[in-house]
Structure formats: C-alpha cells, structure tokens
Amino acid sequence: MTGRLILKGGTICRASGSEVGDVLVENGVVRQIGGTVEPKDGDEVYDVAGKCVMSGLVDVHVHLREPGFSYKETIESGTKAAARGGFTTVCSMPNLNPAPDTLDNLSEQLRLIRESAVVKVIPYGTITERRAGSQVVDMAAMKPYVAAFTDDGSGVQAEGVMELAMQKAAENDVLIAAHCEVESLLHGGCIHDGEFAAQNGFKGICSESEWREVERDIELAEKTGCRFHVCHVSTKESVELVRKAKERGLPVTCETGPHYLTMCDMDLKDEGRFKMNPPLRSAFDRAALIAGIKDGTVEIIATDHAPHSAEEKSRGLVGSAMGVVGLETSFAVVYSRLVKTGVITMERMVELMADNPRRIFGLEGGLEVGAAADIAVFDTEVQYKVNPEEFVSMGKSTPFEGWDVQGCAVMTLVNGEVVYKAEA
C-alpha cells in the first residue's frame, strides 16, 4: 500500500491494555498508535469510534484443501473466510495432494497462495514423506517457505522416526507441530469415550489415545532439544503434561480450539457437524483447558478449520468426515463465551489469538509501530445467531450453528490494505 490510512477514534485493544485513539498506517506500515492523527489531503480515513482495533488474528491451524481437494475449500474461499473472521495470517495444514514434503510438491501450493490468497498464508511442511510416517523430509530445504513441520491428520506412530525428525528440527531450528494420536488405541471410535457414548451406544475414542503420544513427544523434545508444539489439545492429561514440561523449562507449547473450550461430549447430537478429531471431551477436560488458557499453559486458540462437502458431513457421528469449520465464528464464540462472561480478559484474548501465535511461530505483522499493518476492527456490541448459510467458507458444518453470539469483524487490513469490510 502507498499513502496514508487512518483509523479514527477506536478503542485500541492490546495485551498491555486498552485506550481510545487513532492508528496511522503509512505505506503499509504502522506509524502511530494512540493519540490524535490529523488527516491530510488524500488520506484514507475510517471512523471506527466505538469499535475495537487490534492486531489481526492469527490461526496456526487451518485446512485450505488446495491443492487436491478444492471441492471442500479453495485458498481463495478459505482466506476470504479468514478475512471475514478478522484473521490476517493463517498457517495451512499439509494433508493435501500432493503433500508438501518437498520443494517441488510445495511449489503448487505456493503458486495458488500468490495468485488467490487475500490474507497471509504460511504453509506447513510435512514431517514425513507423503505423511506416511516413515521417511523424514529434508527440513533444511523447506525451512524458508514453511511455518513449521507437521503430519497433521495423523500422528507419527514410530518413536524412532519422531526422534529423528526432532533431531533434524533442532539442528535446523524449526518447530515441530504434532497431531498426537496413538492409532492402536482408537478402536474404531467416532466420539469421546465418555458419558454420551455410553448412553447412546457409540464406540468411543479414549483420552489416552491423545495424551500418551503427547507424553512420548515431550520426552523426545527434552532429549533432542527440539521446539515442540502440540496441536488441538483436548484432554486434561495433555494440559497437565504440557504444564509440567513448561515448569521444567522445556520449549513446549500447545493450542486448543474454541469448541473444546465451550462444549463437551454431553452437548453432542448425532449430526456430522459435531464430529471432529480430537472429539469433544468431558466437562472435566473442558474445565482443564479453561484453566490452561487462564494460567498460560495453553498459549494459543486455533480453529482447526476443516471444511468438507455437505455430503461428507451428512452421515451422522459414525459416518461423517472428521472436521468442522471455525474461521468465521472464532472471535464471536471466544468473545461471547469467555470474555463477556469474565473467564478471560480481552487482553488475554489478544494474546491467545494474535500475539502468542506470532511469537511462537515467528510470524510478522500486527498492531505494533514499525510492523506490517495487519489489523482487525471488531464491533463487539453487535449480536446475532450463527448461520452457516452466511459463511464465505465453502464448508458450512459448525457445532455453533444457531448459537447467540456477540462480536464480529467489520474491517480487516493486511499490509495496510483493506481486504474485508462489512456492509454498512
């Protein structure tokens, strides 16, 4: 962007606190935060009085489905959904065709990002070739182009392979982000092995299938010195394992999703929109996750936005594909159910959804003087029902359908350019 853009009179919301004032963006870079900026001829000026101005949200766990599965989502539709949700950077997961396990295989995704993304997209590289869990990829070659390395969608089952991957990651100073799941403990389950499954005759997925591999991988991270991030934590045991690892000074972080913080297995219905992996766990697990975001054990809220076709999500809890969408509901759900209710502060929300993802994954931009102007403006007063038919995402399957929520993005800027503006 060239020239000046001014956001006038908004409530500037940062982890350090809030203030009313102006934000000046010049040539795509934040130049002033707070105080008063006097407009000049030719300035692009937006009155955002009464709105919350903050660093654009960052989602480190998004499935954009291209290349290979564009009938579910495209980079264009997914990033437009991200912009509508107030996200300015997303990290795209590698369960694609071809899987991004070499520079050649990554190149098609990078081309699509350049051509059609409306927000910043930083892809993941796979940990193993074809995500098959056996041969570790050339991390050094892919490092400049990826956010981190993950085989998301499946855990690396062989301990020796994961140890080698972590050794390579440590040597190259890159992050391993692991989907932790012991496949031998799944037993064909489709939801949490808890009260709802027992009452309704469903095969369950035990909590140990997650936390046992979290435990193994933390031990490997300690052994190798690898920076290690646990994807979509859902169990109380996983939270405690990460807490203890942090207490020992290990470079271990984790994320959870809005649905795990606001729902449990007793909220389930036999509908595909409630099926995700890991599944919604017990109320005790939810309480542990909430404690984790409050005390800093869980440092990131990420959506695990995973769109599928309507047909793939129409087969109930047993037959539907795993995954729900979340980019266009994340802010509203977290704000309505956690901030408005006093569970966390607005400042903590900014940390969980904007600041910490940038810090942990080494991402640029945000609402800082001298940074690329990746900024979101939210109306925190507007109230509405979640209606998937209004989503920009091609995926419409959400457990939040029909929820009464509060707060939505009204403007999203990437590098100082307005990439989303709500209709007046």
C-alpha positions in Angstrom: 0.0 0.0 0.0 1.1 3.5 -0.7 -0.1 6.6 1.1 -1.7 7.0 4.5 -4.6 5.3 6.1 -6.1 6.4 9.5 -8.4 4.5 11.8 -10.0 7.3 13.8 -11.2 7.1 17.4 -11.3 3.4 18.0 -10.7 1.5 21.2 -7.2 0.2 20.7 -7.1 -3.3 22.3 -3.7 -4.7 23.1 -2.3 -7.2 25.6 -0.9 -4.3 27.6 -4.4 -2.6 27.9 -6.8 -0.5 26.0 -7.0 3.1 25.0 -9.1 5.3 22.8 -7.2 6.9 20.0 -6.2 6.9 16.3 -4.0 4.5 14.4 -1.9 5.7 11.5 -0.7 3.4 8.7 1.7 4.7 6.1 2.9 2.8 3.1 1.5 -0.4 4.7 3.4 0.0 8.0 2.0 1.1 11.4 3.4 4.5 12.2 1.4 5.7 15.2 -0.8 4.0 17.8 -2.9 6.2 20.0 -3.3 10.0 20.3 -4.7 12.0 17.5 -3.7 11.9 13.9 -4.7 15.0 11.8 -5.8 13.9 8.3 -4.1 15.3 5.3 -5.4 15.6 1.7 -5.5 12.2 0.1 -5.6 10.2 3.4 -7.9 7.2 3.6 -9.8 7.8 6.8 -12.2 5.4 8.6 -14.3 6.4 11.6 -14.0 3.4 14.0 -15.4 5.1 17.1 -16.9 2.5 19.4 -15.1 -0.4 17.7 -12.2 -2.5 18.9 -9.0 -2.1 16.9 -6.4 -4.9 17.4 -3.7 -6.9 15.8 -5.1 -9.1 13.1 -5.9 -12.6 14.4 -3.6 -15.4 13.5 -4.8 -19.0 13.1 -1.9 -21.6 13.1 -4.2 -24.5 12.3 -6.3 -24.1 9.1 -7.1 -26.6 6.3 -7.4 -24.8 3.0 -7.7 -28.0 1.0 -5.7 -26.8 -2.1 -4.1 -28.4 -4.0 -6.0 -31.7 -4.2 -9.4 -31.2 -2.5 -10.8 -27.9 -3.9 -14.3 -29.3 -3.8 -14.1 -28.8 0.0 -12.4 -25.4 0.1 -10.1 -23.3 -2.0 -7.3 -21.0 -0.9 -9.5 -18.1 -2.2 -12.6 -19.1 -0.3 -10.7 -20.0 2.8 -8.8 -16.8 3.0 -11.9 -14.7 2.3 -13.5 -16.5 5.2 -10.4 -15.8 7.3 -10.6 -12.1 6.4 -14.3 -12.0 7.3 -13.3 -13.5 10.7 -10.6 -10.9 11.4 -7.7 -13.2 10.6 -4.7 -11.7 8.8 -2.4 -14.7 8.8 -3.2 -18.4 8.6 -1.0 -21.4 8.6 -2.2 -24.1 6.2 -2.1 -27.8 7.0 -0.4 -30.3 4.7 -2.9 -33.0 4.2 -3.1 -32.2 0.5 -2.4 -33.8 -2.8 0.5 -33.6 -3.3 1.6 -33.4 0.3 4.1 -30.6 0.7 7.0 -32.9 1.5 9.5 -31.5 -1.0 10.0 -28.0 -2.5 8.6 -29.3 -5.8 5.4 -30.5 -4.1 5.2 -27.3 -2.1 5.5 -25.1 -5.2 1.9 -25.6 -6.5 0.5 -24.5 -3.1 2.8 -21.5 -3.1 1.6 -20.6 -6.6 -2.0 -20.8 -5.5 -1.3 -18.7 -2.5 0.4 -16.0 -4.6 -2.5 -15.9 -7.1 -5.6 -16.2 -4.9 -5.0 -15.6 -1.1 -6.4 -12.4 0.3 -4.7 -12.8 3.7 -1.2 -14.1 4.5 -0.9 -17.9 4.2 2.2 -19.6 5.6 2.1 -23.3 4.8 3.3 -26.2 6.9 5.7 -28.8 5.5 5.2 -32.4 6.4 7.3 -34.2 9.0 7.5 -37.4 6.8 7.3 -38.1 3.1 3.6 -38.4 2.0 2.7 -38.1 5.6 3.3 -41.8 5.7 5.2 -41.8 9.0 8.4 -43.4 7.8 10.9 -41.2 6.0 11.7 -37.7 7.4 11.7 -34.9 4.9 14.5 -32.5 4.0 13.7 -29.8 6.5 16.7 -27.6 5.6 15.5 -27.2 2.0 11.9 -26.4 3.0 12.6 -24.2 6.1 12.5 -20.8 4.3 9.0 -21.5 3.0 7.1 -23.0 5.8 5.8 -22.1 9.3 6.7 -25.4 10.8 6.5 -29.1 10.2 3.5 -31.4 10.9 1.9 -34.5 9.7 -1.5 -33.2 11.0 -4.4 -35.5 10.4 -2.3 -38.3 11.8 0.4 -38.7 14.5 3.9 -40.1 13.7 3.5 -43.6 15.2 7.1 -44.8 15.2 9.1 -43.3 18.1 12.4 -43.7 16.2 11.0 -41.7 13.2 9.7 -38.9 15.5 13.1 -38.8 17.4 14.9 -38.4 14.1 12.5 -35.7 13.0 13.0 -33.8 16.2 16.8 -34.1 15.9 16.6 -32.6 12.4 14.2 -29.9 13.6 16.6 -29.0 16.4 19.6 -28.8 14.0 17.6 -26.5 11.7 15.9 -24.5 14.5 12.4 -25.3 13.2 9.3 -26.1 15.1 7.6 -29.5 15.1 3.8 -29.2 15.5 2.3 -32.6 16.3 -1.1 -34.1 15.9 -0.7 -36.5 18.8 -2.7 -39.7 18.4 -1.9 -43.4 19.1 -3.8 -45.2 16.3 -3.7 -48.5 18.1 -5.9 -47.0 20.9 -8.7 -45.7 18.6 -10.7 -48.9 18.2 -12.9 -47.5 15.5 -14.3 -44.8 17.8 -16.1 -41.7 16.5 -16.6 -39.6 19.6 -15.2 -39.3 23.1 -15.2 -42.4 25.2 -17.4 -40.8 27.8 -20.9 -40.5 29.1 -22.7 -39.6 25.9 -21.0 -42.6 24.0 -22.0 -45.0 26.8 -25.6 -43.7 27.0 -26.1 -43.8 23.2 -24.2 -46.9 22.1 -21.3 -45.2 20.2 -17.8 -46.5 20.0 -15.5 -44.1 21.9 -12.1 -42.6 21.4 -10.2 -42.7 24.7 -8.3 -39.8 26.1 -5.2 -41.9 26.3 -5.0 -42.0 22.5 -4.1 -38.3 22.7 -2.1 -37.9 25.9 0.0 -41.0 25.6 1.6 -39.6 22.4 1.9 -36.1 24.0 3.8 -37.7 26.8 6.1 -39.5 24.4 6.8 -36.5 22.2 7.5 -34.2 25.2 10.1 -36.8 26.3 11.6 -36.8 22.8 11.6 -33.0 22.7 13.5 -32.9 26.0 16.0 -35.5 24.6 16.6 -33.7 21.3 16.2 -30.0 22.3 13.5 -29.6 19.7 10.9 -26.8 19.9 7.7 -28.7 20.1 4.0 -27.6 19.7 1.0 -29.8 20.5 -1.9 -29.3 18.1 -5.6 -29.2 19.2 -5.1 -30.3 22.8 -8.4 -31.7 24.2 -7.7 -33.7 27.4 -7.0 -32.7 31.0 -4.0 -35.1 31.0 -2.4 -33.4 27.9 -2.8 -30.0 29.6 -1.1 -31.3 32.7 1.8 -32.8 30.7 2.4 -29.5 28.9 2.2 -27.6 32.2 4.8 -29.9 33.8 7.0 -29.6 30.7 6.9 -25.8 30.9 7.8 -26.0 34.6 10.9 -27.9 33.6 11.8 -25.2 31.2 11.2 -27.2 28.0 10.4 -25.4 24.7 6.9 -26.9 24.6 3.7 -25.1 23.7 0.2 -26.1 22.8 -3.1 -24.9 21.3 -6.7 -25.7 21.7 -9.9 -24.8 19.8 -12.9 -22.6 20.6 -15.2 -25.7 20.5 -13.1 -27.6 23.2 -13.3 -24.5 25.5 -17.1 -24.0 25.1 -18.6 -27.5 24.6 -18.3 -31.1 26.0 -19.4 -34.5 24.9 -22.8 -34.0 26.6 -23.6 -31.3 24.0 -23.3 -33.8 21.2 -26.1 -34.6 18.7 -26.0 -37.4 16.2 -25.1 -34.9 13.4 -21.9 -34.6 11.3 -21.4 -31.0 12.5 -20.4 -32.3 15.9 -17.7 -34.7 14.6 -14.1 -33.6 14.8 -10.7 -35.1 15.7 -9.9 -35.0 18.6 -13.5 -35.2 19.7 -15.4 -33.0 22.2 -14.3 -34.4 25.6 -15.8 -34.4 29.1 -16.8 -31.3 31.1 -13.7 -32.1 33.3 -11.5 -31.8 30.2 -13.1 -28.6 29.2 -12.5 -27.2 32.7 -8.8 -28.2 32.5 -8.5 -26.4 29.1 -10.1 -23.3 30.5 -7.6 -23.4 33.5 -4.9 -23.8 30.9 -5.7 -20.7 28.9 -6.0 -18.7 32.2 -2.6 -19.8 33.6 -0.6 -19.7 30.4 -0.2 -23.4 29.9 -2.3 -23.3 26.7 -0.9 -20.3 24.8 -2.9 -20.4 21.5 -6.5 -20.7 20.4 -6.7 -22.1 16.9 -9.7 -23.1 15.0 -8.6 -26.3 13.2 -10.8 -25.0 10.4 -11.5 -28.2 8.4 -14.1 -27.9 5.7 -15.8 -30.8 4.0 -18.6 -31.1 1.4 -22.2 -31.2 2.7 -22.4 -34.8 1.6 -19.3 -35.8 3.6 -20.8 -34.2 6.7 -24.4 -35.6 6.3 -23.8 -39.1 7.7 -24.2 -38.6 11.4 -21.5 -39.1 14.0 -20.4 -42.5 12.8 -20.2 -41.9 9.0 -19.3 -38.3 8.6 -15.8 -37.0 7.9 -13.9 -35.6 10.8 -13.7 -31.8 10.9 -15.6 -28.6 11.4 -15.2 -25.0 10.2 -14.3 -22.1 12.5 -12.7 -19.1 10.9 -15.9 -17.1 10.8 -17.1 -17.9 14.3 -13.8 -18.0 16.3 -13.8 -14.4 17.6 -17.5 -14.3 18.3 -17.5 -17.6 20.3 -14.4 -16.8 22.3 -15.6 -13.2 23.0 -19.2 -14.2 23.9 -18.5 -17.3 26.0 -15.1 -16.5 27.6 -14.5 -12.7 27.6 -18.1 -11.4 28.2 -18.6 -14.0 30.9 -15.3 -13.0 32.7 -13.5 -16.2 32.2 -10.6 -14.4 30.5 -9.9 -10.7 29.8 -9.9 -9.0 26.4 -6.1 -8.6 26.9 -5.7 -12.3 27.3 -7.8 -13.0 24.2 -5.5 -10.7 22.2 -2.5 -12.8 23.5 -4.2 -16.1 22.7 -5.4 -15.3 19.2 -2.9 -12.7 17.9 0.3 -12.2 19.9 1.2 -15.7 21.0 0.8 -17.3 17.6 3.1 -14.7 16.1 5.7 -15.1 18.8 5.7 -18.9 18.9 5.7 -19.4 15.1 7.9 -16.4 14.3 5.3 -14.6 12.2 5.4 -10.9 11.3 2.8 -8.1 11.3 0.3 -6.8 13.8 -0.6 -3.6 15.6 2.9 -2.5 16.6 4.8 0.6 15.5 7.1 -0.4 12.6 5.2 -3.6 11.8 3.3 -4.5 8.7 -0.2 -3.2 9.3 -2.1 -6.5 9.8 -5.1 -5.1 11.8 -8.6 -6.1 12.5 -11.5 -3.9 13.6 -14.3 -5.6 15.6 -17.8 -4.5 16.6 -18.1 -6.1 20.0 -21.7 -4.9 20.5 -23.4 -6.5 17.6 -25.5 -9.6 18.5 -26.6 -12.3 16.1 -27.2 -16.0 15.6 -24.6 -18.1 13.9 -25.9 -19.0 10.4 -23.7 -21.2 8.3 -25.5 -20.2 5.2 -23.9 -16.8 5.5 -20.4 -18.2 5.7 -17.9 -17.3 2.9 -16.2 -20.6 3.5 -17.3 -23.5 1.3 -17.6 -25.5 4.5 -20.8 -25.0 6.4 -20.5 -27.6 9.1 -20.2 -26.0 12.6 -21.2 -27.1 16.0 -22.0 -23.5 16.8 -25.0 -23.3 14.3 -27.8 -21.4 15.9 -25.7 -20.0 18.8 -26.5 -16.5 20.0 -23.1 -14.7 19.9 -21.7 -11.2 20.1 -18.9 -9.5 18.1 -17.8 -9.6 14.5 -15.1 -8.2 12.3 -16.1 -5.1 10.4 -12.7 -4.4 8.7 -9.6 -6.4 8.1 -6.3 -4.9 6.9 -3.3 -6.9 5.5 -0.2 -4.9 4.9 -2.3 -1.8 5.3 -4.7 -2.8 2.5 -8.4 -3.3 3.3 -9.1 -6.9 2.4 -12.5 -7.1 4.1 -15.1 -4.5 5.0 -18.5 -5.4 6.3 -21.5 -4.0 4.5 -23.0 -1.0 6.3 
